[in-house]
Amino acid sequence: MSNTDIQTSKNYKIWWSLLLIDCIIISIFGILMYVMGLMSNSQALLSSVGQDYNSYNPQAYSFINFLTAVMGATIIGWSSVMIFIVWYPLRKKENWAWTAMVITILLWYIPDTMVSIYFLNWSNAILNTILLLMIEAPLFGLKYTKELL
């Protein structure tokens, strides 16, 4: 094996590890959202996106908590599938796994960011873009190593 082959293998492992860490971070974020939704003080979430939470009635608080918990649970499920794809087929350098990761990220990013912009929720659109770059950078790093089968 030449030095170039060894370096490429190290590069693949680095990009793969970064992608796995990113997926775990997303899963932790989902867990935090789920827990926050179960707590009765989602006002902190509302105030962080510039909402005046003092104007909401108790039923609105309950509904916001419900939506926060459901969104957290959805993120947990989505990130768990991404962790599985990264851990097994992508570690084995299966090209379809790379394609699946790119598709799932884009299918989340495009509609989520469009609706954030539509409702003028710039903080969510910016967070989405940061997450997109965080995930796509290692994905394209993996593709650049040219080790995918």
C-alpha distance (Angstrom), angle and dihedral (degrees) to the residues before:
residue distance angle dihedral
M1 . . .
S2 3.79 . .
N3 3.81 126.2 .
T4 3.81 88.9 -106.6
D5 3.82 91.1 57.5
I6 3.80 91.4 49.2
Q7 3.82 91.9 49.1
T8 3.80 91.8 48.5
S9 3.80 90.6 51.3
K10 3.80 90.5 50.3
N11 3.80 89.9 48.8
Y12 3.80 91.0 51.3
K13 3.80 91.1 50.8
I14 3.81 91.9 49.0
W15 3.82 93.6 50.0
W16 3.81 90.8 43.3
S17 3.82 91.3 50.9
L18 3.81 92.0 49.1
L19 3.79 90.6 50.8
L20 3.80 91.7 49.6
I21 3.82 90.8 49.7
D22 3.82 90.4 49.6
C23 3.81 91.2 52.5
I24 3.81 90.8 48.8
I25 3.83 90.1 50.5
I26 3.81 89.6 52.5
S27 3.81 89.4 50.0
I28 3.82 91.2 51.0
F29 3.82 88.8 49.5
G30 3.83 88.7 53.1
I31 3.81 91.1 50.1
L32 3.81 90.5 50.6
M33 3.81 91.5 49.8
Y34 3.80 90.8 48.6
V35 3.80 91.9 51.0
M36 3.80 91.3 44.9
G37 3.79 89.5 53.5
L38 3.80 90.5 53.6
M39 3.79 90.8 52.9
S40 3.77 119.3 81.4
N41 3.79 96.0 -129.3
S42 3.78 107.4 74.2
Q43 3.80 85.3 143.0
A44 3.79 87.6 99.4
L45 3.80 89.2 61.2
L46 3.78 92.0 48.1
S47 3.78 93.9 48.0
S48 3.80 90.5 49.5
V49 3.81 90.2 61.2
G50 3.80 93.7 45.4
Q51 3.80 99.7 -99.6
D52 3.80 122.4 145.1
Y53 3.80 97.8 -126.5
N54 3.81 93.1 -178.4
S55 3.81 89.1 75.1
Y56 3.83 95.2 61.0
N57 3.79 123.3 96.0
P58 3.84 123.1 -134.0
Q59 3.82 92.8 -96.7
A60 3.80 90.0 55.4
Y61 3.82 90.2 50.3
S62 3.79 89.7 51.2
F63 3.80 92.5 49.4
I64 3.82 92.1 47.3
N65 3.82 89.9 50.9
F66 3.80 89.8 49.2
L67 3.83 92.5 50.6
T68 3.80 91.3 46.1
A69 3.82 92.0 52.2
V70 3.82 92.8 45.8
M71 3.81 91.7 48.3
G72 3.81 89.5 49.1
A73 3.80 91.2 50.6
T74 3.81 90.5 48.8
I75 3.81 91.1 51.0
I76 3.82 89.8 49.0
G77 3.81 91.0 53.4
W78 3.82 94.2 44.3
S79 3.79 94.1 47.0
S80 3.81 91.4 46.4
V81 3.80 90.0 57.8
M82 3.82 89.7 47.6
I83 3.82 90.4 50.2
F84 3.81 89.4 50.7
I85 3.83 91.9 49.7
V86 3.80 91.9 47.8
W87 3.81 94.2 43.9
Y88 3.79 98.8 48.9
P89 3.84 119.7 19.0
L90 3.80 97.8 22.0
R91 3.80 91.2 49.0
K92 3.81 86.2 54.4
K93 3.84 87.1 51.7
E94 3.80 94.7 -116.6
N95 3.81 107.3 168.6
W96 3.81 95.1 -147.7
A97 3.82 88.9 63.3
W98 3.81 90.6 57.1
T99 3.80 90.1 50.1
A100 3.82 91.4 47.8
M101 3.81 90.9 52.3
V102 3.81 93.0 49.9
I103 3.81 91.8 47.9
T104 3.81 95.3 47.9
I105 3.80 91.9 49.2
L106 3.81 92.9 49.0
L107 3.83 92.3 45.0
W108 3.81 87.6 56.0
Y109 3.81 99.0 38.3
I110 3.80 101.7 48.6
P111 3.83 101.1 51.1
D112 3.82 94.7 33.8
T113 3.79 92.8 51.0
M114 3.81 92.9 42.8
V115 3.80 92.0 54.0
S116 3.82 90.3 44.9
I117 3.80 90.2 54.6
Y118 3.82 91.6 43.7
F119 3.81 90.3 55.7
L120 3.83 91.5 40.0
N121 3.78 92.6 -117.3
W122 3.79 94.5 150.0
S123 3.80 94.7 168.1
N124 3.81 90.8 61.3
A125 3.82 92.4 45.0
I126 3.81 89.5 52.1
L127 3.83 92.3 46.0
N128 3.81 89.5 49.9
T129 3.79 91.2 51.9
I130 3.80 91.8 49.4
L131 3.82 90.0 50.2
L132 3.81 90.7 46.8
L133 3.80 91.6 54.0
M134 3.81 91.1 43.1
I135 3.83 91.3 56.2
E136 3.79 101.0 33.2
A137 3.83 95.4 50.3
P138 3.83 93.8 65.5
L139 3.80 91.2 39.1
F140 3.78 91.7 56.5
G141 3.80 89.4 41.3
L142 3.81 87.8 57.9
K143 3.79 91.3 48.7
Y144 3.81 91.2 48.3
T145 3.82 91.4 56.9
K146 3.84 86.5 65.1
E147 3.81 90.6 -143.0
L148 3.79 96.9 118.2
L149 3.80 112.1 112.1
